[in-house]
Amino acid sequence: MALITLLSDFGSASGYPSAMKGVILSLCPSAQIVDISHDVERHHVRAGAFLLWMVVPYFPEKTVHCAVVDPGVGTTRRPLAIESGGQLFVGPDNGLLIPAAERLGKPKVYHIQNEKYFRAKVSRTFHGRDIFAPVAAHIVLGLPLHELGPQITDFIRLSFGEGVRRGRVLEGEIIYIDAFGNVITNISGKLLEGITPGTMLVVEVSRKVASARAVQTYAEGEQGELIVTVGSHGQVEIAMNLGSAAARLRAHVGETVLITPKL
């Protein structure tokens, strides 16, 4: 099965994702293409990296992930191809691919240099179409990554960090806000295991303080109530039943989060 995923900040209403699909299908008509998302916040490499990290465990071996959140397009930033845990990745050297690749195993990272596998004319502003899409198609057809260029170790790394427990307080950072307004943190869900469901909590987001309740499901919260739970991704998230926790807390990615049981 020739399976290629696409992730970008191009916007699902734009023509750019379709252009990439056209290039892929012209080289590999049998390819199955799965859209992870084309609505990553514009230029937000970290958000794109989180989405890719979140979904890669659920794809089969030999899947090729083509991810393009690339504010440095046309500059000296390098195009990369990566193999890790039996899956493959194509995209820019800006950290976008690394958390997902490291989640699967120990990545082997290659600097794409062989222009034989690019489109004949490469735009300075659309490497997704002219470099990453055709390279992804060639890889899914069986191209070994070493044919693309040399293996490197000085690629740009990106980390979401890791939340910690300090006494009674869970401390972390917002790493993503989803379409429901759920505030996803870098605090592992394992750190919430010591807090009994139903416990009242104080949630502080960059000095904005609110009450919340520890729960196991969204529906346990009253409508409009802030809740704290472990999301399907395994991370602690602040949510609101039938509402947006992000709007209530005026929360933004990168802000510090403190969660403390009430005395």
C-alpha positions in Angstrom: 0.0 0.0 0.0 1.4 3.4 -1.1 0.2 5.6 1.8 1.2 9.3 2.0 -0.1 11.8 4.7 -0.1 15.5 4.2 0.0 18.2 6.9 0.4 21.9 6.3 -0.7 25.4 7.3 -1.9 26.1 3.7 -5.6 26.1 4.7 -8.1 23.5 3.7 -9.9 26.1 1.5 -6.8 26.9 -0.6 -5.6 25.2 -3.7 -2.1 24.5 -2.4 -2.9 21.0 -0.9 -4.5 19.9 -4.1 -1.4 21.0 -6.1 0.7 18.7 -3.9 -1.7 15.9 -4.4 -1.6 16.3 -8.1 2.2 16.1 -8.1 2.1 12.9 -6.0 -0.6 11.2 -8.1 1.1 12.1 -11.3 4.1 10.1 -10.1 2.3 7.4 -8.1 -1.3 7.1 -9.3 -2.0 4.3 -6.8 -1.1 6.4 -3.8 -3.6 6.7 -1.0 -3.4 10.2 0.5 -4.5 11.0 4.0 -4.9 14.7 5.1 -3.8 15.0 8.7 -4.7 18.7 8.6 -4.1 21.8 6.4 -5.4 24.1 9.1 -2.3 24.3 11.3 -2.0 27.9 12.6 -0.1 29.8 10.0 3.7 29.6 10.4 3.2 27.7 13.7 5.9 25.0 13.4 5.3 23.8 17.0 1.6 23.3 16.5 2.2 21.3 13.3 4.8 19.2 15.1 2.3 18.4 17.9 -0.3 17.2 15.4 2.2 15.0 13.6 3.5 13.7 16.9 -0.1 12.9 18.0 -1.1 10.8 15.0 2.0 8.9 13.8 1.6 5.9 16.2 -1.7 5.0 14.4 -0.2 4.7 10.9 1.2 1.5 9.4 4.8 0.8 8.5 6.1 2.4 5.3 3.7 5.4 5.6 5.4 8.5 4.2 4.4 11.7 6.1 4.9 14.9 4.0 4.6 17.9 6.4 5.0 21.5 5.3 4.8 24.3 7.9 7.7 26.2 6.4 8.1 29.9 7.1 11.7 29.6 6.0 10.9 28.4 2.5 13.3 29.6 -0.2 16.1 30.3 2.4 19.1 28.2 3.3 17.0 25.9 5.5 17.5 22.4 4.4 14.9 19.9 3.1 14.9 16.6 5.0 14.0 13.0 4.6 13.8 10.8 7.8 13.3 7.2 8.6 12.2 6.1 12.1 10.3 3.2 13.4 9.5 1.9 10.0 7.8 5.2 8.9 9.2 8.0 6.8 9.0 11.7 6.8 9.7 14.5 4.4 9.7 18.2 5.2 11.8 21.3 6.2 14.6 21.3 8.7 12.9 23.5 11.3 12.0 20.9 13.9 8.6 20.1 12.4 9.3 16.4 11.8 11.5 15.6 14.8 9.1 15.0 17.8 7.0 12.6 15.7 10.1 10.8 14.3 11.6 10.5 17.8 8.3 9.2 19.2 8.6 6.2 16.8 12.3 5.4 17.4 15.8 6.7 16.6 15.6 8.8 13.5 18.0 8.5 10.6 18.0 12.0 9.0 19.1 12.8 5.5 19.7 16.2 3.8 17.8 16.1 0.5 20.1 17.3 -2.2 19.5 15.2 -5.3 17.5 17.5 -7.6 16.7 14.6 -9.9 13.7 13.9 -7.7 12.4 17.5 -7.7 10.0 19.0 -10.2 11.8 20.4 -13.2 11.2 24.0 -12.1 11.3 24.7 -8.4 9.5 27.8 -7.0 11.2 29.7 -4.3 7.9 30.0 -2.4 6.3 26.5 -2.8 8.7 23.7 -1.9 5.7 21.7 -0.7 4.7 21.2 -4.4 8.1 21.2 -6.1 10.4 19.4 -3.6 8.5 17.6 -0.8 5.6 16.2 -2.7 7.6 14.6 -5.5 10.2 13.3 -3.1 7.5 11.8 -1.0 6.1 10.1 -4.1 9.5 8.7 -5.0 10.0 7.4 -1.5 6.7 5.6 -1.4 7.7 4.0 -4.8 10.8 2.5 -3.1 13.5 5.2 -3.4 16.2 4.6 -0.6 16.7 7.7 1.4 20.5 7.6 0.9 19.9 8.3 -2.8 18.5 11.7 -1.8 21.6 13.0 0.0 23.9 12.5 3.0 22.9 11.5 6.4 23.2 14.3 9.0 23.1 14.7 12.7 23.0 18.6 13.0 19.3 18.9 12.2 17.2 21.3 14.1 15.5 19.7 17.2 12.2 20.8 18.6 10.9 19.7 22.0 7.6 20.2 23.7 9.4 20.1 27.1 8.0 18.0 30.0 5.7 19.1 32.8 6.7 18.4 36.4 5.2 18.0 39.8 6.5 20.4 42.4 5.0 19.3 45.7 1.3 19.5 45.3 1.5 21.6 42.1 1.6 20.4 38.5 3.6 22.8 36.4 3.8 22.8 32.6 3.2 24.7 29.4 0.5 25.0 26.8 1.6 23.2 23.7 -1.6 23.1 21.6 -5.2 24.4 21.6 -7.6 22.3 19.6 -10.7 23.2 17.6 -12.9 22.7 20.7 -10.8 25.2 22.8 -9.3 22.4 24.9 -6.0 23.6 26.3 -3.4 20.8 25.9 -0.3 20.9 28.1 3.1 19.2 28.2 2.1 17.6 31.6 2.0 13.8 31.3 -1.3 12.3 32.2 0.5 10.0 34.6 1.1 13.0 36.9 -2.6 13.5 37.2 -3.2 9.9 38.5 -2.6 11.0 42.1 -5.5 13.4 42.0 -8.9 11.8 42.8 -11.6 12.5 40.2 -13.9 15.1 41.6 -11.2 17.0 43.3 -11.5 20.8 43.0 -8.5 22.5 41.5 -7.0 25.9 41.1 -5.8 26.4 37.5 -3.4 29.3 36.8 -2.5 30.3 33.2 0.0 33.1 33.1 -1.4 34.7 36.3 -5.1 34.2 35.2 -6.6 32.1 37.9 -9.8 29.9 37.8 -11.4 27.0 39.5 -11.7 23.6 37.8 -12.5 20.0 38.7 -10.6 16.9 38.0 -12.7 14.5 35.9 -12.3 11.4 33.6 -14.7 12.4 30.9 -15.9 15.8 29.4 -19.5 15.0 30.3 -18.7 14.8 34.0 -18.4 18.6 34.0 -21.4 20.9 34.2 -22.1 22.9 31.1 -19.6 25.8 31.2 -17.5 24.3 34.0 -13.7 24.2 33.6 -12.4 20.6 34.0 -9.0 19.0 34.0 -8.6 15.6 32.4 -6.2 13.4 30.4 -6.9 13.7 26.7 -6.7 10.8 24.2 -3.1 12.0 23.4 -2.1 11.1 27.0 -1.4 14.7 28.1 -3.2 16.7 30.7 -5.7 19.2 29.2 -7.9 21.9 30.5 -11.3 21.7 28.9 -14.9 22.9 29.3 -18.1 20.9 28.8 -19.9 22.4 25.8 -17.6 25.4 25.8 -14.1 26.7 25.2 -11.5 26.6 28.0 -9.1 28.6 25.9 -11.6 31.4 25.6 -12.4 31.4 29.3 -8.8 31.5 30.3 -7.7 33.7 27.4 -5.0 31.0 26.9 -2.3 31.0 24.3 0.3 28.4 23.3 3.5 28.8 25.2 2.0 30.1 28.4 2.8 28.5 31.7 0.2 26.4 33.5 -0.1 25.6 37.2 -2.6 23.1 38.5 -3.1 22.8 42.3 -5.6 20.8 44.3 -7.7 23.1 46.6 -7.1 22.8 50.3 
